[in-house]
C-alpha cells in the first residue's frame, strides 16, 4: 500500500481535504504498561541462566522474593 500524501486542499481526488497540522500529544502513562524494568529483566535473566527450565523459574522467583524481605 502506498504512503498517504498530505491533503492539498483540493475538492476531489486522492489528496482532497482541508490542510491541517498534526497535533503533538504527550505520552499516555498507560503506554508503559507491560514493559519490564531493568531490575526485573536482570533478575529473570539470572534465573534463566541458573535453571534453564520455565517450570522452575516461577518457584525460584518466589524464593528470591521471600529472601528479599
mmCIF file of the N, C-alpha and C atoms, coordinates in Angstrom:
data_MODEL
# 
_entry.id   MODEL 
# 
loop_
_atom_site.group_PDB 
_atom_site.id 
_atom_site.type_symbol 
_atom_site.label_atom_id 
_atom_site.label_alt_id 
_atom_site.label_comp_id 
_atom_site.label_asym_id 
_atom_site.label_entity_id 
_atom_site.label_seq_id 
_atom_site.pdbx_PDB_ins_code 
_atom_site.Cartn_x 
_atom_site.Cartn_y 
_atom_site.Cartn_z 
_atom_site.occupancy 
_atom_site.B_iso_or_equiv 
_atom_site.pdbx_formal_charge 
_atom_site.auth_seq_id 
_atom_site.auth_comp_id 
_atom_site.auth_asym_id 
_atom_site.auth_atom_id 
_atom_site.pdbx_PDB_model_num 
ATOM 1   N N  . UNK A 1 1  ? 0.832   -1.169  0.000  1.00 0.00 ? 1  UNK A N  1 
ATOM 2   C CA . UNK A 1 1  ? 0.000   0.000   0.000  1.00 0.00 ? 1  UNK A CA 1 
ATOM 3   C C  . UNK A 1 1  ? 0.884   1.241   0.000  1.00 0.00 ? 1  UNK A C  1 
ATOM 4   N N  . UNK A 1 2  ? 0.539   2.208   -0.815 1.00 0.00 ? 2  UNK A N  1 
ATOM 5   C CA . UNK A 1 2  ? 1.334   3.419   -0.951 1.00 0.00 ? 2  UNK A CA 1 
ATOM 6   C C  . UNK A 1 2  ? 1.159   4.318   0.270  1.00 0.00 ? 2  UNK A C  1 
ATOM 7   N N  . UNK A 1 3  ? 2.182   5.118   0.526  1.00 0.00 ? 3  UNK A N  1 
ATOM 8   C CA . UNK A 1 3  ? 2.097   6.068   1.630  1.00 0.00 ? 3  UNK A CA 1 
ATOM 9   C C  . UNK A 1 3  ? 1.062   7.139   1.326  1.00 0.00 ? 3  UNK A C  1 
ATOM 10  N N  . UNK A 1 4  ? 0.325   7.549   2.347  1.00 0.00 ? 4  UNK A N  1 
ATOM 11  C CA . UNK A 1 4  ? -0.700  8.564   2.157  1.00 0.00 ? 4  UNK A CA 1 
ATOM 12  C C  . UNK A 1 4  ? -0.040  9.933   2.077  1.00 0.00 ? 4  UNK A C  1 
ATOM 13  N N  . UNK A 1 5  ? -0.371  10.684  1.032  1.00 0.00 ? 5  UNK A N  1 
ATOM 14  C CA . UNK A 1 5  ? 0.183   12.018  0.862  1.00 0.00 ? 5  UNK A CA 1 
ATOM 15  C C  . UNK A 1 5  ? -0.645  13.012  1.664  1.00 0.00 ? 5  UNK A C  1 
ATOM 16  N N  . UNK A 1 6  ? -0.029  14.113  2.089  1.00 0.00 ? 6  UNK A N  1 
ATOM 17  C CA . UNK A 1 6  ? -0.787  15.105  2.850  1.00 0.00 ? 6  UNK A CA 1 
ATOM 18  C C  . UNK A 1 6  ? -1.853  15.770  1.985  1.00 0.00 ? 6  UNK A C  1 
ATOM 19  N N  . UNK A 1 7  ? -2.924  16.222  2.616  1.00 0.00 ? 7  UNK A N  1 
ATOM 20  C CA . UNK A 1 7  ? -4.008  16.888  1.897  1.00 0.00 ? 7  UNK A CA 1 
ATOM 21  C C  . UNK A 1 7  ? -3.505  18.169  1.246  1.00 0.00 ? 7  UNK A C  1 
ATOM 22  N N  . UNK A 1 8  ? -4.065  18.485  0.078  1.00 0.00 ? 8  UNK A N  1 
ATOM 23  C CA . UNK A 1 8  ? -3.614  19.673  -0.651 1.00 0.00 ? 8  UNK A CA 1 
ATOM 24  C C  . UNK A 1 8  ? -4.757  20.641  -0.921 1.00 0.00 ? 8  UNK A C  1 
ATOM 25  N N  . UNK A 1 9  ? -5.783  20.608  -0.095 1.00 0.00 ? 9  UNK A N  1 
ATOM 26  C CA . UNK A 1 9  ? -6.952  21.498  -0.158 1.00 0.00 ? 9  UNK A CA 1 
ATOM 27  C C  . UNK A 1 9  ? -7.682  21.434  -1.497 1.00 0.00 ? 9  UNK A C  1 
ATOM 28  N N  . UNK A 1 10 ? -7.670  20.266  -2.145 1.00 0.00 ? 10 UNK A N  1 
ATOM 29  C CA . UNK A 1 10 ? -8.443  20.063  -3.365 1.00 0.00 ? 10 UNK A CA 1 
ATOM 30  C C  . UNK A 1 10 ? -9.834  19.553  -2.994 1.00 0.00 ? 10 UNK A C  1 
ATOM 31  N N  . UNK A 1 11 ? -10.789 19.756  -3.894 1.00 0.00 ? 11 UNK A N  1 
ATOM 32  C CA . UNK A 1 11 ? -12.154 19.303  -3.630 1.00 0.00 ? 11 UNK A CA 1 
ATOM 33  C C  . UNK A 1 11 ? -12.343 17.828  -3.958 1.00 0.00 ? 11 UNK A C  1 
ATOM 34  N N  . UNK A 1 12 ? -11.644 17.336  -4.969 1.00 0.00 ? 12 UNK A N  1 
ATOM 35  C CA . UNK A 1 12 ? -11.799 15.949  -5.403 1.00 0.00 ? 12 UNK A CA 1 
ATOM 36  C C  . UNK A 1 12 ? -10.426 15.319  -5.570 1.00 0.00 ? 12 UNK A C  1 
ATOM 37  N N  . UNK A 1 13 ? -10.404 14.005  -5.648 1.00 0.00 ? 13 UNK A N  1 
ATOM 38  C CA . UNK A 1 13 ? -9.152  13.298  -5.882 1.00 0.00 ? 13 UNK A CA 1 
ATOM 39  C C  . UNK A 1 13 ? -8.640  12.627  -4.615 1.00 0.00 ? 13 UNK A C  1 
ATOM 40  N N  . UNK A 1 14 ? -7.465  12.028  -4.734 1.00 0.00 ? 14 UNK A N  1 
ATOM 41  C CA . UNK A 1 14 ? -6.888  11.308  -3.605 1.00 0.00 ? 14 UNK A CA 1 
ATOM 42  C C  . UNK A 1 14 ? -6.397  12.240  -2.503 1.00 0.00 ? 14 UNK A C  1 
ATOM 43  N N  . UNK A 1 15 ? -5.977  13.451  -2.859 1.00 0.00 ? 15 UNK A N  1 
ATOM 44  C CA . UNK A 1 15 ? -5.437  14.391  -1.878 1.00 0.00 ? 15 UNK A CA 1 
ATOM 45  C C  . UNK A 1 15 ? -6.459  15.408  -1.411 1.00 0.00 ? 15 UNK A C  1 
ATOM 46  N N  . UNK A 1 16 ? -7.745  15.115  -1.550 1.00 0.00 ? 16 UNK A N  1 
ATOM 47  C CA . UNK A 1 16 ? -8.767  16.095  -1.193 1.00 0.00 ? 16 UNK A CA 1 
ATOM 48  C C  . UNK A 1 16 ? -8.800  16.288  0.321  1.00 0.00 ? 16 UNK A C  1 
ATOM 49  N N  . UNK A 1 17 ? -9.241  17.460  0.744  1.00 0.00 ? 17 UNK A N  1 
ATOM 50  C CA . UNK A 1 17 ? -9.407  17.723  2.170  1.00 0.00 ? 17 UNK A CA 1 
ATOM 51  C C  . UNK A 1 17 ? -8.719  18.995  2.612  1.00 0.00 ? 17 UNK A C  1 
ATOM 52  N N  . UNK A 1 18 ? -9.095  19.439  3.807  1.00 0.00 ? 18 UNK A N  1 
ATOM 53  C CA . UNK A 1 18 ? -8.541  20.664  4.388  1.00 0.00 ? 18 UNK A CA 1 
ATOM 54  C C  . UNK A 1 18 ? -7.145  20.387  4.928  1.00 0.00 ? 18 UNK A C  1 
ATOM 55  N N  . UNK A 1 19 ? -6.202  21.278  4.694  1.00 0.00 ? 19 UNK A N  1 
ATOM 56  C CA . UNK A 1 19 ? -4.831  21.105  5.150  1.00 0.00 ? 19 UNK A CA 1 
ATOM 57  C C  . UNK A 1 19 ? -4.759  21.468  6.631  1.00 0.00 ? 19 UNK A C  1 
ATOM 58  N N  . UNK A 1 20 ? -4.289  20.541  7.451  1.00 0.00 ? 20 UNK A N  1 
ATOM 59  C CA . UNK A 1 20 ? -4.140  20.783  8.887  1.00 0.00 ? 20 UNK A CA 1 
ATOM 60  C C  . UNK A 1 20 ? -2.767  20.300  9.335  1.00 0.00 ? 20 UNK A C  1 
ATOM 61  N N  . UNK A 1 21 ? -2.293  20.844  10.451 1.00 0.00 ? 21 UNK A N  1 
ATOM 62  C CA . UNK A 1 21 ? -1.049  20.359  11.047 1.00 0.00 ? 21 UNK A CA 1 
ATOM 63  C C  . UNK A 1 21 ? -1.408  19.367  12.140 1.00 0.00 ? 21 UNK A C  1 
ATOM 64  N N  . UNK A 1 22 ? -0.664  18.283  12.215 1.00 0.00 ? 22 UNK A N  1 
ATOM 65  C CA . UNK A 1 22 ? -0.951  17.239  13.185 1.00 0.00 ? 22 UNK A CA 1 
ATOM 66  C C  . UNK A 1 22 ? -0.587  17.724  14.583 1.00 0.00 ? 22 UNK A C  1 
ATOM 67  N N  . UNK A 1 23 ? -1.474  17.471  15.550 1.00 0.00 ? 23 UNK A N  1 
ATOM 68  C CA . UNK A 1 23 ? -1.273  17.905  16.928 1.00 0.00 ? 23 UNK A CA 1 
ATOM 69  C C  . UNK A 1 23 ? -0.369  16.912  17.655 1.00 0.00 ? 23 UNK A C  1 
ATOM 70  N N  . UNK A 1 24 ? 0.664   17.430  18.325 1.00 0.00 ? 24 UNK A N  1 
ATOM 71  C CA . UNK A 1 24 ? 1.570   16.586  19.092 1.00 0.00 ? 24 UNK A CA 1 
ATOM 72  C C  . UNK A 1 24 ? 0.981   16.374  20.476 1.00 0.00 ? 24 UNK A C  1 
ATOM 73  N N  . UNK A 1 25 ? 0.710   15.123  20.829 1.00 0.00 ? 25 UNK A N  1 
ATOM 74  C CA . UNK A 1 25 ? 0.138   14.808  22.127 1.00 0.00 ? 25 UNK A CA 1 
ATOM 75  C C  . UNK A 1 25 ? 1.209   14.247  23.053 1.00 0.00 ? 25 UNK A C  1 
ATOM 76  N N  . UNK A 1 26 ? 1.113   14.530  24.366 1.00 0.00 ? 26 UNK A N  1 
ATOM 77  C CA . UNK A 1 26 ? 2.073   13.935  25.303 1.00 0.00 ? 26 UNK A CA 1 
ATOM 78  C C  . UNK A 1 26 ? 1.822   12.439  25.436 1.00 0.00 ? 26 UNK A C  1 
ATOM 79  N N  . UNK A 1 27 ? 2.854   11.718  25.857 1.00 0.00 ? 27 UNK A N  1 
ATOM 80  C CA . UNK A 1 27 ? 2.710   10.274  26.014 1.00 0.00 ? 27 UNK A CA 1 
ATOM 81  C C  . UNK A 1 27 ? 1.732   9.956   27.128 1.00 0.00 ? 27 UNK A C  1 
ATOM 82  N N  . UNK A 1 28 ? 0.928   8.951   26.897 1.00 0.00 ? 28 UNK A N  1 
ATOM 83  C CA . UNK A 1 28 ? -0.042  8.495   27.890 1.00 0.00 ? 28 UNK A CA 1 
ATOM 84  C C  . UNK A 1 28 ? 0.691   7.588   28.889 1.00 0.00 ? 28 UNK A C  1 
ATOM 85  N N  . UNK A 1 29 ? 0.427   7.716   30.200 1.00 0.00 ? 29 UNK A N  1 
ATOM 86  C CA . UNK A 1 29 ? 1.108   6.859   31.176 1.00 0.00 ? 29 UNK A CA 1 
ATOM 87  C C  . UNK A 1 29 ? 0.846   5.370   30.961 1.00 0.00 ? 29 UNK A C  1 
ATOM 88  N N  . UNK A 1 30 ? -0.308  5.040   30.392 1.00 0.00 ? 30 UNK A N  1 
ATOM 89  C CA . UNK A 1 30 ? -0.646  3.631   30.181 1.00 0.00 ? 30 UNK A CA 1 
ATOM 90  C C  . UNK A 1 30 ? 0.191   2.997   29.073 1.00 0.00 ? 30 UNK A C  1 
ATOM 91  N N  . UNK A 1 31 ? 0.910   3.799   28.287 1.00 0.00 ? 31 UNK A N  1 
ATOM 92  C CA . UNK A 1 31 ? 1.750   3.247   27.222 1.00 0.00 ? 31 UNK A CA 1 
ATOM 93  C C  . UNK A 1 31 ? 2.894   2.410   27.789 1.00 0.00 ? 31 UNK A C  1 
ATOM 94  N N  . UNK A 1 32 ? 3.322   2.724   29.007 1.00 0.00 ? 32 UNK A N  1 
ATOM 95  C CA . UNK A 1 32 ? 4.423   1.995   29.620 1.00 0.00 ? 32 UNK A CA 1 
ATOM 96  C C  . UNK A 1 32 ? 3.999   0.704   30.292 1.00 0.00 ? 32 UNK A C  1 
ATOM 97  N N  . UNK A 1 33 ? 2.701   0.410   30.302 1.00 0.00 ? 33 UNK A N  1 
ATOM 98  C CA . UNK A 1 33 ? 2.202   -0.787  30.975 1.00 0.00 ? 33 UNK A CA 1 
ATOM 99  C C  . UNK A 1 33 ? 2.689   -2.029  30.245 1.00 0.00 ? 33 UNK A C  1 
ATOM 100 N N  . UNK A 1 34 ? 3.174   -2.977  31.003 1.00 0.00 ? 34 UNK A N  1 
ATOM 101 C CA . UNK A 1 34 ? 3.636   -4.227  30.426 1.00 0.00 ? 34 UNK A CA 1 
ATOM 102 C C  . UNK A 1 34 ? 5.118   -4.233  30.103 1.00 0.00 ? 34 UNK A C  1 
ATOM 103 N N  . UNK A 1 35 ? 5.770   -3.083  30.159 1.00 0.00 ? 35 UNK A N  1 
ATOM 104 C CA . UNK A 1 35 ? 7.197   -3.013  29.876 1.00 0.00 ? 35 UNK A CA 1 
ATOM 105 C C  . UNK A 1 35 ? 7.963   -3.413  31.132 1.00 0.00 ? 35 UNK A C  1 
ATOM 106 N N  . UNK A 1 36 ? 8.915   -4.331  30.992 1.00 0.00 ? 36 UNK A N  1 
ATOM 107 C CA . UNK A 1 36 ? 9.667   -4.781  32.158 1.00 0.00 ? 36 UNK A CA 1 
ATOM 108 C C  . UNK A 1 36 ? 10.773  -3.795  32.485 1.00 0.00 ? 36 UNK A C  1 
ATOM 109 N N  . UNK A 1 37 ? 10.997  -3.604  33.781 1.00 0.00 ? 37 UNK A N  1 
ATOM 110 C CA . UNK A 1 37 ? 12.048  -2.694  34.223 1.00 0.00 ? 37 UNK A CA 1 
ATOM 111 C C  . UNK A 1 37 ? 13.405  -3.390  34.101 1.00 0.00 ? 37 UNK A C  1 
ATOM 112 N N  . UNK A 1 38 ? 14.466  -2.625  34.278 1.00 0.00 ? 38 UNK A N  1 
ATOM 113 C CA . UNK A 1 38 ? 15.812  -3.175  34.143 1.00 0.00 ? 38 UNK A CA 1 
ATOM 114 C C  . UNK A 1 38 ? 16.092  -4.216  35.222 1.00 0.00 ? 38 UNK A C  1 
ATOM 115 N N  . UNK A 1 39 ? 15.611  -3.951  36.444 1.00 0.00 ? 39 UNK A N  1 
ATOM 116 C CA . UNK A 1 39 ? 15.866  -4.858  37.560 1.00 0.00 ? 39 UNK A CA 1 
ATOM 117 C C  . UNK A 1 39 ? 15.164  -6.195  37.331 1.00 0.00 ? 39 UNK A C  1 
ATOM 118 N N  . UNK A 1 40 ? 13.898  -6.142  36.924 1.00 0.00 ? 40 UNK A N  1 
ATOM 119 C CA . UNK A 1 40 ? 13.127  -7.369  36.682 1.00 0.00 ? 40 UNK A CA 1 
ATOM 120 C C  . UNK A 1 40 ? 13.737  -8.148  35.526 1.00 0.00 ? 40 UNK A C  1 
ATOM 121 N N  . UNK A 1 41 ? 14.149  -7.445  34.486 1.00 0.00 ? 41 UNK A N  1 
ATOM 122 C CA . UNK A 1 41 ? 14.767  -8.102  33.330 1.00 0.00 ? 41 UNK A CA 1 
ATOM 123 C C  . UNK A 1 41 ? 16.051  -8.818  33.748 1.00 0.00 ? 41 UNK A C  1 
ATOM 124 N N  . UNK A 1 42 ? 16.875  -8.153  34.561 1.00 0.00 ? 42 UNK A N  1 
ATOM 125 C CA . UNK A 1 42 ? 18.124  -8.746  35.038 1.00 0.00 ? 42 UNK A CA 1 
ATOM 126 C C  . UNK A 1 42 ? 17.845  -9.977  35.903 1.00 0.00 ? 42 UNK A C  1 
ATOM 127 N N  . UNK A 1 43 ? 16.857  -9.847  36.803 1.00 0.00 ? 43 UNK A N  1 
ATOM 128 C CA . UNK A 1 43 ? 16.512  -10.956 37.689 1.00 0.00 ? 43 UNK A CA 1 
ATOM 129 C C  . UNK A 1 43 ? 16.059  -12.176 36.896 1.00 0.00 ? 43 UNK A C  1 
ATOM 130 N N  . UNK A 1 44 ? 15.199  -11.974 35.909 1.00 0.00 ? 44 UNK A N  1 
ATOM 131 C CA . UNK A 1 44 ? 14.709  -13.087 35.092 1.00 0.00 ? 44 UNK A CA 1 
ATOM 132 C C  . UNK A 1 44 ? 15.833  -13.715 34.283 1.00 0.00 ? 44 UNK A C  1 
ATOM 133 N N  . UNK A 1 45 ? 16.760  -12.874 33.823 1.00 0.00 ? 45 UNK A N  1 
ATOM 134 C CA . UNK A 1 45 ? 17.907  -13.368 33.062 1.00 0.00 ? 45 UNK A CA 1 
ATOM 135 C C  . UNK A 1 45 ? 18.770  -14.284 33.917 1.00 0.00 ? 45 UNK A C  1 
ATOM 136 N N  . UNK A 1 46 ? 19.030  -13.859 35.154 1.00 0.00 ? 46 UNK A N  1 
ATOM 137 C CA . UNK A 1 46 ? 19.855  -14.655 36.065 1.00 0.00 ? 46 UNK A CA 1 
ATOM 138 C C  . UNK A 1 46 ? 19.183  -15.992 36.348 1.00 0.00 ? 46 UNK A C  1 
ATOM 139 N N  . UNK A 1 47 ? 17.872  -15.966 36.568 1.00 0.00 ? 47 UNK A N  1 
ATOM 140 C CA . UNK A 1 47 ? 17.139  -17.199 36.860 1.00 0.00 ? 47 UNK A CA 1 
ATOM 141 C C  . UNK A 1 47 ? 17.177  -18.142 35.668 1.00 0.00 ? 47 UNK A C  1 
ATOM 142 N N  . UNK A 1 48 ? 17.008  -17.616 34.463 1.00 0.00 ? 48 UNK A N  1 
ATOM 143 C CA . UNK A 1 48 ? 17.035  -18.460 33.261 1.00 0.00 ? 48 UNK A CA 1 
ATOM 144 C C  . UNK A 1 48 ? 18.394  -19.123 33.086 1.00 0.00 ? 48 UNK A C  1 
ATOM 145 N N  . UNK A 1 49 ? 19.463  -18.367 33.382 1.00 0.00 ? 49 UNK A N  1 
ATOM 146 C CA . UNK A 1 49 ? 20.797  -18.939 33.249 1.00 0.00 ? 49 UNK A CA 1 
ATOM 147 C C  . UNK A 1 49 ? 21.025  -20.029 34.285 1.00 0.00 ? 49 UNK A C  1 
ATOM 148 N N  . UNK A 1 50 ? 20.480  -19.810 35.491 1.00 0.00 ? 50 UNK A N  1 
ATOM 149 C CA . UNK A 1 50 ? 20.681  -20.777 36.573 1.00 0.00 ? 50 UNK A CA 1 
ATOM 150 C C  . UNK A 1 50 ? 19.871  -22.038 36.398 1.00 0.00 ? 50 UNK A C  1 
ATOM 151 N N  . UNK A 1 51 ? 18.612  -21.914 36.033 1.00 0.00 ? 51 UNK A N  1 
ATOM 152 C CA . UNK A 1 51 ? 17.736  -23.086 35.967 1.00 0.00 ? 51 UNK A CA 1 
ATOM 153 C C  . UNK A 1 51 ? 17.644  -23.648 34.563 1.00 0.00 ? 51 UNK A C  1 
ATOM 154 N N  . UNK A 1 52 ? 17.320  -22.796 33.607 1.00 0.00 ? 52 UNK A N  1 
ATOM 155 C CA . UNK A 1 52 ? 17.188  -23.255 32.235 1.00 0.00 ? 52 UNK A CA 1 
ATOM 156 C C  . UNK A 1 52 ? 15.836  -23.848 31.918 1.00 0.00 ? 52 UNK A C  1 
ATOM 157 N N  . UNK A 1 53 ? 14.968  -23.994 32.908 1.00 0.00 ? 53 UNK A N  1 
ATOM 158 C CA . UNK A 1 53 ? 13.647  -24.564 32.695 1.00 0.00 ? 53 UNK A CA 1 
ATOM 159 C C  . UNK A 1 53 ? 12.581  -23.577 33.133 1.00 0.00 ? 53 UNK A C  1 
ATOM 160 N N  . UNK A 1 54 ? 11.569  -23.397 32.291 1.00 0.00 ? 54 UNK A N  1 
ATOM 161 C CA . UNK A 1 54 ? 10.498  -22.453 32.586 1.00 0.00 ? 54 UNK A CA 1 
ATOM 162 C C  . UNK A 1 54 ? 9.669   -22.900 33.785 1.00 0.00 ? 54 UNK A C  1 
ATOM 163 N N  . UNK A 1 55 ? 9.612   -24.202 34.046 1.00 0.00 ? 55 UNK A N  1 
ATOM 164 C CA . UNK A 1 55 ? 8.812   -24.733 35.155 1.00 0.00 ? 55 UNK A CA 1 
ATOM 165 C C  . UNK A 1 55 ? 9.356   -24.225 36.488 1.00 0.00 ? 55 UNK A C  1 
ATOM 166 N N  . UNK A 1 56 ? 10.672  -24.207 36.609 1.00 0.00 ? 56 UNK A N  1 
ATOM 167 C CA . UNK A 1 56 ? 11.289  -23.859 37.883 1.00 0.00 ? 56 UNK A CA 1 
ATOM 168 C C  . UNK A 1 56 ? 11.472  -22.359 38.072 1.00 0.00 ? 56 UNK A C  1 
ATOM 169 N N  . UNK A 1 57 ? 11.328  -21.598 36.994 1.00 0.00 ? 57 UNK A N  1 
ATOM 170 C CA . UNK A 1 57 ? 11.546  -20.151 37.091 1.00 0.00 ? 57 UNK A CA 1 
ATOM 171 C C  . UNK A 1 57 ? 10.609  -19.506 38.093 1.00 0.00 ? 57 UNK A C  1 
ATOM 172 N N  . UNK A 1 58 ? 9.339   -19.908 38.074 1.00 0.00 ? 58 UNK A N  1 
ATOM 173 C CA . UNK A 1 58 ? 8.344   -19.306 38.955 1.00 0.00 ? 58 UNK A CA 1 
ATOM 174 C C  . UNK A 1 58 ? 8.668   -19.608 40.418 1.00 0.00 ? 58 UNK A C  1 
ATOM 175 N N  . UNK A 1 59 ? 9.064   -20.848 40.698 1.00 0.00 ? 59 UNK A N  1 
ATOM 176 C CA . UNK A 1 59 ? 9.381   -21.228 42.079 1.00 0.00 ? 59 UNK A CA 1 
ATOM 177 C C  . UNK A 1 59 ? 10.591  -20.457 42.596 1.00 0.00 ? 59 UNK A C  1 
ATOM 178 N N  . UNK A 1 60 ? 11.592  -20.285 41.746 1.00 0.00 ? 60 UNK A N  1 
ATOM 179 C CA . UNK A 1 60 ? 12.799  -19.593 42.179 1.00 0.00 ? 60 UNK A CA 1 
ATOM 180 C C  . UNK A 1 60 ? 12.530  -18.110 42.385 1.00 0.00 ? 60 UNK A C  1 
ATOM 181 N N  . UNK A 1 61 ? 11.678  -17.506 41.544 1.00 0.00 ? 61 UNK A N  1 
ATOM 182 C CA . UNK A 1 61 ? 11.337  -16.091 41.752 1.00 0.00 ? 61 UNK A CA 1 
ATOM 183 C C  . UNK A 1 61 ? 10.612  -15.916 43.076 1.00 0.00 ? 61 UNK A C  1 
ATOM 184 N N  . UNK A 1 62 ? 9.776   -16.891 43.458 1.00 0.00 ? 62 UNK A N  1 
ATOM 185 C CA . UNK A 1 62 ? 9.116   -16.827 44.765 1.00 0.00 ? 62 UNK A CA 1 
ATOM 186 C C  . UNK A 1 62 ? 10.150  -16.896 45.880 1.00 0.00 ? 62 UNK A C  1 
ATOM 187 N N  . UNK A 1 63 ? 11.119  -17.810 45.748 1.00 0.00 ? 63 UNK A N  1 
ATOM 188 C CA . UNK A 1 63 ? 12.156  -17.939 46.764 1.00 0.00 ? 63 UNK A CA 1 
ATOM 189 C C  . UNK A 1 63 ? 12.979  -16.662 46.877 1.00 0.00 ? 63 UNK A C  1 
ATOM 190 N N  . UNK A 1 64 ? 13.343  -16.087 45.742 1.00 0.00 ? 64 UNK A N  1 
ATOM 191 C CA . UNK A 1 64 ? 14.109  -14.840 45.767 1.00 0.00 ? 64 UNK A CA 1 
ATOM 192 C C  . UNK A 1 64 ? 13.294  -13.712 46.382 1.00 0.00 ? 64 UNK A C  1 
ATOM 193 N N  . UNK A 1 65 ? 12.005  -13.692 46.099 1.00 0.00 ? 65 UNK A N  1 
ATOM 194 C CA . UNK A 1 65 ? 11.140  -12.662 46.673 1.00 0.00 ? 65 UNK A CA 1 
ATOM 195 C C  . UNK A 1 65 ? 11.045  -12.789 48.178 1.00 0.00 ? 65 UNK A C  1 
ATOM 196 N N  . UNK A 1 66 ? 11.003  -14.029 48.692 1.00 0.00 ? 66 UNK A N  1 
ATOM 197 C CA . UNK A 1 66 ? 10.946  -14.241 50.136 1.00 0.00 ? 66 UNK A CA 1 
ATOM 198 C C  . UNK A 1 66 ? 12.267  -13.875 50.792 1.00 0.00 ? 66 UNK A C  1 
ATOM 199 N N  . UNK A 1 67 ? 13.374  -14.154 50.123 1.00 0.00 ? 67 UNK A N  1 
ATOM 200 C CA . UNK A 1 67 ? 14.690  -13.816 50.674 1.00 0.00 ? 67 UNK A CA 1 
ATOM 201 C C  . UNK A 1 67 ? 14.905  -12.313 50.718 1.00 0.00 ? 67 UNK A C  1 
ATOM 202 N N  . UNK A 1 68 ? 14.285  -11.594 49.777 1.00 0.00 ? 68 UNK A N  1 
ATOM 203 C CA . UNK A 1 68 ? 14.478  -10.148 49.723 1.00 0.00 ? 68 UNK A CA 1 
ATOM 204 C C  . UNK A 1 68 ? 13.811  -9.458  50.900 1.00 0.00 ? 68 UNK A C  1 
ATOM 205 N N  . UNK A 1 69 ? 12.770  -10.086 51.471 1.00 0.00 ? 69 UNK A N  1 
ATOM 206 C CA . UNK A 1 69 ? 12.094  -9.495  52.625 1.00 0.00 ? 69 UNK A CA 1 
ATOM 207 C C  . UNK A 1 69 ? 12.990  -9.611  53.803 1.00 0.00 ? 69 UNK A C  1 
# 
